[in-house]
Amino acid sequence: MSRTTLLALAAVPVLAVTLASPALADDETHPRVVTAESPVRSIGANQTETVTVTCPRGTFAVSGGWLVSSSNIDVTGNRAVSDRRWSIRFENESNQSGRVQAFARCAT
C-alpha cells in the first residue's frame, strides 16, 4: 500500500468524527463573530487620535484591536464605548506622521 493511500485512510475517521460531533455543528446556539474595521487614518506627528468602530446591527462589541505603521505610535485606550461601538486611542510620539487602523470583534 502506498504512503498516500495510508494518509487518506487515516484522515477518514477524523472527518467522520468532525461531521458527527454536535459540539462542532454550525447552528443557532453558537454566536456569530465578525470583525468590523475603520478606514486607515493618518495621525500627525506628536498627535493623539481616537478611532471608533461600530459593529453591525444585531451584534455587540466584545473586543478591539489595531494596526499601527510605527512602533512610536502607542495605544493608550482600548475599550467599548457602547453596546456596538469600540474605541482605540492612539498617541504618536514620533516627529513624523503615521497611519492607524482600529478593529472591533462583534458577536451575536
C-alpha atoms as one frame of an Amber mdcrd trajectory, in Angstrom:
protein
   0.000   0.000   0.000   1.422   3.412  -0.874   2.054   6.191   1.628  -0.609
   8.419   0.038  -3.250   5.732   0.498  -2.353   5.327   4.166  -2.664   9.057
   4.801  -6.044   9.185   3.072  -7.327   6.256   5.121  -6.086   7.847   8.341
  -7.982  11.067   7.567 -11.369   9.384   7.052 -12.136   8.723  10.779 -11.248
  12.319  11.680 -13.638  13.648   9.051 -16.412  11.338  10.268 -15.939  12.436
  13.892 -15.894  16.099  12.897 -19.128  15.828  10.901 -20.908  13.811  13.589
 -19.890  15.951  16.567 -22.775  18.135  17.772 -20.304  20.455  19.507 -18.837
  21.410  16.140 -22.134  21.778  14.290 -22.983  25.171  12.792 -26.314  26.050
  14.374 -28.058  28.947  16.060 -26.744  28.100  19.548 -23.241  29.300  18.665
 -22.568  33.030  18.439 -21.631  34.515  15.127 -18.453  36.597  15.326 -17.478
  39.208  12.742 -14.765  41.853  12.569 -15.618  45.479  11.862 -12.822  47.825
  10.834 -12.192  51.524  10.487 -10.630  53.074   7.427  -6.861  53.593   7.696
  -6.316  57.036   9.194  -3.369  59.390   9.311  -2.088  60.565  12.666   0.132
  63.619  12.748   3.483  63.892  14.456   3.098  64.214  18.237  -0.701  63.967
  17.942  -3.443  61.908  19.597  -6.269  60.295  17.625  -9.277  58.290  18.825
 -10.792  55.907  16.289 -14.206  54.348  16.933 -15.573  51.301  15.116 -19.279
  50.411  15.016 -20.416  46.776  14.919 -23.210  45.735  12.529 -26.815  45.767
  13.765 -27.689  42.642  15.708 -24.164  42.270  17.135 -22.336  43.773  20.091
 -18.697  44.774  20.580 -16.718  42.248  22.627 -13.101  43.281  21.978 -10.913
  45.507  19.866  -7.580  45.578  18.123  -5.384  47.802  15.999  -2.669  48.208
  13.412  -0.065  50.983  13.510   2.584  51.957  10.974   5.290  52.688  13.553
   6.460  51.436  16.926   6.374  55.107  18.008   2.566  55.044  17.956   1.214
  53.877  21.309  -2.262  52.673  22.204  -3.398  54.464  25.349  -7.052  53.420
  25.303  -8.880  50.302  24.134 -12.497  49.954  25.295 -16.161  49.572  24.499
 -17.981  52.914  24.450 -21.448  51.404  23.900 -23.011  48.034  23.130 -21.992
  48.261  19.454 -19.012  50.646  19.472 -15.334  50.077  20.322 -12.749  52.883
  20.574  -8.974  52.845  20.346  -6.920  55.887  21.405  -3.574  56.318  19.655
  -0.683  58.617  20.610   2.010  59.318  18.030   5.259  60.042  19.889   7.198
  60.488  16.666   8.223  63.615  14.769   6.706  62.020  11.654   3.097  61.304
  10.768   1.895  57.719  10.726  -1.133  55.534   9.970  -3.516  53.728  12.304
  -6.488  51.408  11.936  -8.919  50.106  14.565 -10.909  46.857  14.649 -13.821
  45.561  16.709 -14.788  41.918  17.242 -18.561  41.766  17.173 -20.720  38.851
  18.327 -24.416  37.974  18.216
